Amino acid sequence: MADESLRDLLRSLPVFGDDVPDFDPAAAPDDPLELLVEWLHRAIEAGVSQPHAMVLATADPDGQPSARTLLLKDVTLPTPDESGGVWFATLSDSPKGRDLAANPRAALLLYWREQGRQVRISGAVAHGDRDVSDRDFLARHPAARATVLAGRQSEPMPSGEELEREMASAREFVAVNPNFVPETWHSYVLTPASVEFWQSAPRREQRRLRYTATPERGWQRDMLWP
């Protein structure tokens, strides 16, 4: 049976204060990625903690879901020649990379507690251009690059002297080969099929605006019940 005292404690916690941004769905732009960029800039300007932290949810071939937090790398707006997208990076032989190879669809979640805002995005995922992947990896701190090269992501890690030897070897390799990028490091771009913007408000008056991609009319917009 659940611990009722914990249930009561969780129930009593404050949710959002009165100092949250206003959101007028009627004034939202036609393209959801434009609104995402606008909200990102607002979050950064307001000093939101880690506004680029983003949950990525994938599923393996058996449908087993998995979610983890990583960093948003970029948002590109659509042009006459290319669809816009939301970017992240990882190893193609990591669990999430293997999930995406078998089932190239994913969901993303951005949550800004200080502003009572959440953005949910889902759609198809593809590899970005190789030069984007290379630039992303080389922009990482040398220690972060060494960690990537030292072992297989999410696999059991050795301890003690073995771990230190592997990390020392990886750090030395990075120092001698500062422009090396592993072939398995990829930038990925998610092309949205659905984007939902959620805004809290005083007295729990939530607003939810969902954009859905349609082949006939472009983006369809709907207000959703909380």
C-alpha positions as CSV (number, residue, x, y, z in Angstrom):
1,M,0.0,0.0,0.0
2,A,1.3,3.5,-0.8
3,D,2.7,5.6,2.0
4,E,-0.3,7.9,2.7
5,S,2.0,10.4,4.5
6,L,4.1,10.7,1.4
7,R,1.0,11.0,-0.8
8,D,-0.2,13.9,1.4
9,L,3.2,15.5,1.3
10,L,3.4,15.4,-2.5
11,R,-0.2,16.6,-2.7
12,S,0.7,19.6,-0.6
13,L,3.7,20.8,-2.6
14,P,3.2,24.1,-4.5
15,V,3.0,23.7,-8.3
16,F,3.5,27.1,-10.0
17,G,3.4,30.6,-8.7
18,D,1.7,33.7,-10.2
19,D,4.8,34.9,-11.9
20,V,4.6,32.9,-15.1
21,P,4.7,34.3,-18.7
22,D,1.5,35.1,-20.5
23,F,0.6,33.0,-23.5
24,D,-1.9,34.0,-26.1
25,P,-2.4,31.0,-28.5
26,A,-4.3,33.2,-31.0
27,A,-1.1,35.2,-31.5
28,A,1.1,32.2,-32.0
29,P,3.0,31.9,-35.3
30,D,1.9,29.5,-38.1
31,D,4.9,27.3,-37.7
32,P,5.5,25.6,-34.3
33,L,9.3,25.7,-34.6
34,E,9.1,29.5,-34.7
35,L,7.2,29.4,-31.4
36,L,9.7,26.9,-30.0
37,V,12.6,29.3,-30.8
38,E,10.7,32.2,-29.3
39,W,10.1,30.2,-26.1
40,L,13.7,29.1,-25.9
41,H,14.9,32.7,-26.1
42,R,12.4,33.7,-23.4
43,A,13.7,30.9,-21.2
44,I,17.3,31.8,-21.7
45,E,16.7,35.5,-21.1
46,A,14.7,34.7,-17.9
47,G,17.6,32.7,-16.5
48,V,15.8,29.4,-16.6
49,S,18.0,26.6,-15.3
50,Q,19.3,24.4,-18.1
51,P,16.8,25.5,-20.7
52,H,18.4,23.2,-23.2
53,A,17.9,20.0,-21.1
54,M,15.6,17.8,-23.1
55,V,14.1,14.3,-22.6
56,L,14.4,11.9,-25.6
57,A,12.1,9.0,-25.6
58,T,12.7,6.0,-28.0
59,A,11.4,2.5,-28.4
60,D,13.3,-0.7,-29.3
61,P,12.1,-3.2,-32.0
62,D,9.9,-4.9,-29.4
63,G,8.2,-1.7,-28.4
64,Q,10.0,-1.4,-25.1
65,P,10.2,2.4,-24.3
66,S,13.2,4.2,-22.9
67,A,13.7,7.8,-22.0
68,R,16.7,9.9,-20.9
69,T,17.8,13.5,-20.7
70,L,20.3,15.0,-23.1
71,L,21.0,18.4,-24.6
72,L,19.2,20.2,-27.3
73,K,21.8,21.2,-29.9
74,D,19.8,23.4,-32.4
75,V,16.4,24.2,-33.9
76,T,16.4,24.9,-37.6
77,L,13.5,26.7,-39.2
78,P,12.0,25.4,-42.4
79,T,13.1,26.8,-45.8
80,P,11.7,26.4,-49.3
81,D,14.2,23.5,-49.8
82,E,14.4,21.8,-46.4
83,S,12.1,20.9,-43.5
84,G,13.0,22.4,-40.1
85,G,13.9,20.2,-37.2
86,V,15.1,19.8,-33.7
87,W,18.7,18.5,-33.2
88,F,20.5,16.3,-30.7
89,A,23.6,14.1,-30.9
90,T,24.7,10.7,-29.6
91,L,26.6,7.6,-30.6
92,S,24.8,5.4,-33.2
93,D,25.9,2.3,-31.2
94,S,24.5,3.6,-27.9
95,P,21.1,2.2,-26.7
96,K,19.2,5.2,-28.1
97,G,21.2,5.1,-31.3
98,R,20.3,1.4,-31.7
99,D,16.6,2.2,-30.9
100,L,16.6,4.9,-33.6
101,A,18.2,2.6,-36.2
102,A,15.4,0.1,-35.7
103,N,12.6,2.5,-35.1
104,P,13.5,6.0,-36.4
105,R,10.7,7.9,-34.5
106,A,11.0,9.6,-31.2
107,A,9.4,12.0,-28.8
108,L,11.1,15.0,-27.1
109,L,10.1,16.9,-24.0
110,L,11.4,20.3,-22.8
111,Y,10.2,21.5,-19.4
112,W,10.9,24.9,-17.9
113,R,9.8,24.8,-14.3
114,E,10.4,28.5,-13.5
115,Q,8.1,29.5,-16.3
116,G,5.5,26.7,-16.0
117,R,6.1,25.7,-19.6
118,Q,6.4,22.4,-21.4
119,V,6.9,21.5,-25.1
120,R,6.2,18.0,-26.4
121,I,7.5,17.1,-29.9
122,S,7.2,13.9,-31.8
123,G,8.2,12.8,-35.3
124,A,10.6,11.0,-37.6
125,V,14.4,11.1,-36.8
126,A,17.2,11.0,-39.4
127,H,21.0,11.5,-39.3
128,G,22.2,15.0,-40.0
129,D,25.0,15.9,-42.4
130,R,28.4,14.4,-41.4
131,D,30.0,17.9,-41.1
132,V,27.4,18.8,-38.5
133,S,28.3,15.7,-36.5
134,D,32.0,16.5,-36.8
135,R,31.6,20.0,-35.6
136,D,29.4,19.0,-32.7
137,F,31.9,16.4,-31.4
138,L,34.9,18.7,-31.8
139,A,33.1,21.4,-29.9
140,R,32.9,19.2,-26.8
141,H,35.5,19.5,-24.0
142,P,38.5,17.2,-24.6
143,A,37.6,15.4,-21.3
144,A,34.1,14.7,-22.7
145,R,35.6,13.5,-26.0
146,A,37.9,11.2,-24.1
147,T,35.0,9.7,-22.1
148,V,33.2,8.9,-25.3
149,L,36.3,7.2,-26.7
150,A,37.2,5.3,-23.6
151,G,34.2,2.9,-23.5
152,R,30.8,1.9,-24.8
153,Q,28.0,4.2,-23.6
154,S,25.7,2.5,-21.0
155,E,27.8,-0.6,-20.8
156,P,29.2,-1.7,-17.4
157,M,32.3,0.4,-16.5
158,P,35.5,-1.0,-15.0
159,S,36.8,0.3,-11.8
160,G,40.1,1.2,-10.2
161,E,43.3,0.9,-12.1
162,E,41.7,-0.5,-15.2
163,L,39.4,2.5,-15.5
164,E,42.2,4.9,-15.0
165,R,44.3,3.2,-17.7
166,E,41.5,3.4,-20.2
167,M,40.7,7.0,-19.4
168,A,44.4,8.0,-19.5
169,S,44.8,6.3,-22.9
170,A,41.7,8.1,-24.3
171,R,42.9,11.5,-23.0
172,E,46.3,10.9,-24.6
173,F,44.7,9.9,-27.9
174,V,42.6,13.1,-27.9
175,A,45.6,15.2,-27.2
176,V,47.6,13.6,-30.1
177,N,44.6,13.6,-32.4
178,P,42.6,16.7,-31.6
179,N,40.5,16.5,-34.8
180,F,39.5,12.9,-34.5
181,V,35.8,12.1,-34.6
182,P,34.5,8.6,-34.2
183,E,32.3,7.4,-37.1
184,T,29.6,6.4,-34.7
185,W,29.1,10.0,-33.4
186,H,26.1,11.4,-35.1
187,S,23.9,14.5,-35.1
188,Y,20.3,13.6,-35.4
189,V,17.4,15.8,-36.5
190,L,13.8,15.2,-35.6
191,T,11.3,16.5,-38.1
192,P,8.1,17.3,-36.1
193,A,4.8,15.7,-36.9
194,S,3.2,17.0,-33.7
195,V,4.2,19.8,-31.3
196,E,2.3,20.7,-28.2
197,F,2.9,23.9,-26.1
198,W,1.7,23.8,-22.6
199,Q,1.5,26.9,-20.4
200,S,0.5,26.9,-16.7
201,A,-1.3,29.9,-15.2
202,P,-2.5,31.1,-11.8
203,R,-5.5,29.1,-10.5
204,R,-4.5,26.1,-12.6
205,E,-5.8,27.7,-15.8
206,Q,-3.7,25.7,-18.2
207,R,-3.4,26.4,-21.9
208,R,-2.5,23.7,-24.4
209,L,-1.9,24.5,-28.1
210,R,-1.1,21.5,-30.4
211,Y,0.2,21.8,-33.9
212,T,-0.3,18.7,-36.2
213,A,1.4,18.3,-39.6
214,T,-1.1,17.6,-42.4
215,P,-0.2,16.9,-46.0
216,E,-3.1,19.0,-47.3
217,R,-3.1,22.1,-45.1
218,G,0.4,22.3,-43.5
219,W,0.0,22.8,-39.8
220,Q,-3.3,22.3,-38.1
221,R,-3.7,24.0,-34.8
222,D,-6.0,22.9,-31.9
223,M,-6.6,24.0,-28.4
224,L,-6.7,21.0,-26.1
225,W,-8.5,20.4,-22.8
226,P,-6.1,20.4,-19.8
